[in-house]
Amino acid sequence: LDIRDTVKYKEVMKQYGLGPNGGIVTSLNLFATRFDQVMKFIEKRQNASKYVIIDTPGQIEVFTWSASGTIITEALASSFPSVVVYVMDTSRSTNPITFMSNMLYACSILYKTKLPFIVVMNKTDIIDHSFAVEWMQDFETFQDALNQETSYVSNLTRSMSLVLDEFYSSLKVVGVSAVLGTGLDDFFVQLSKAVDEYEREYRPEYERLRKTLEKAQNKQKREQLEHLWKDMGSVCMQGNTLVGSDDASAMGPSELILTRGTLDEEEEERESDTDDIDHEVTEESHEEPAFRNFMQETRMKYQRSSNPNE
């Protein structure tokens, strides 16, 4: 799989008006939103493939300390035995200050990912990596190399080298040559040890974190439901006070919601019926005296017409 087949890096730069690093970070963020498809692809091929190699951007701000890099790393580490391999250019690390920069970079990746870690010193066909191993194992040898440096950074490097002694003691280091293929056997031996370390130390920790997260989410859901029931209970109590019915006190919040509209409709019907009756009574009360007067006048006129002498 190639991320360049999914996200067009230059198009992202043009669309969002970004520079090189901003374009890479945004492209990786867009790719991370579809990383579940990569996970499904790996799951389908896990029986046919022993290893899955994921080549990440070398810039520390792009992958190691970005949100998308964390999402991708944790997604892989929570599902598969995952090992971080840091590849460094041995021929460009002969300077002790450059070497220290590489080690600080490796240290930051180790503590950020919290996964089994292997440092692979590549290009051993150009220069052997034994000098770097000696610097890591012998503090005095590294100090002697620093004494030959006259830049102001050498003092800072000397101070930091004291801090990294503990980091060096547990670090797996392998020298390889990608051109000649030398050192690959040692690399796979260290890789197997790192996988065992993952199963022994890291997977239980991930399982513990996952269960802790699930408990926190379930607790939050329960608290939300409790708040909901309390709110609905207060509505029920208000309904009981307004209605004043003993039967309403036995109803729960859900029953109150279901029957509340029916009660209102019945009340409206009773009110409308009462209004109609009141109107009829009022009209009759006005019509009866007028009708009696009309009948009396008509009777009197009839009597006069039948008795003209009167």
CORTARA-V908155 format. One line per field, one symbol per residue. ss: DSSP state (A for helix, B for strand, O for the rest). psi: psi as a letter, one per 30 degrees, with the letter a starting at -180 (. if undefined). Layout:
ss=???
psi=???
This chain:
ss=OOAAAOOOAAAAAAAAOOOAAAAAAAAAAAAAOOAAAAAAAAAAAOOOOOOOOOOOOOOAAAAAOOAAAAAAAAAAAOOOOOBBBBBBBAAAOOOAAAAAAAAAAAAAAAAAAOOBBBBBBBOOOOOOOAAAAAAAAOAAAAAAAAAOOOOOAAAAAAAAAAAOAAAAAOOBBBBOOOOOOOOAAAAAAAAAAAAAAAAAAAAAAAAAAAAAAAAAAAAAAAAAAAAAAAAAAAAAAAAAAAAOOOAAAAOOAAAAAAAAAAAAAAAAAAAAAAAAAAAAAAAAAAAAAAAAAAAAAAAAAAAAAAOOOO
psi=kkfffekjeeeeeeeghlaeeeeeeeeeeeeffgffeeeeeeeegfffkekjkjjlkfkefeeegleeeeeeeeeeffeljkkkjjkljefggfkeeeeeeeeeeeeeeefefhlkkkjjjlhffekkgeeeeeeefjeeeeeeeeffkflffeeeeeeffeegeeeeegkkkkkljfefgkfeeeefeeeeeeeeeeeeeeeeeeeeeeeeeeeeeeeeeeeeeeeeeeeeeeeeeeeeeeegkfefffkleeeeeefeeeeeeeeeeeeeeeeeeeeeeeeefeeeeeeeeeeeeeeeeeeeefiff.
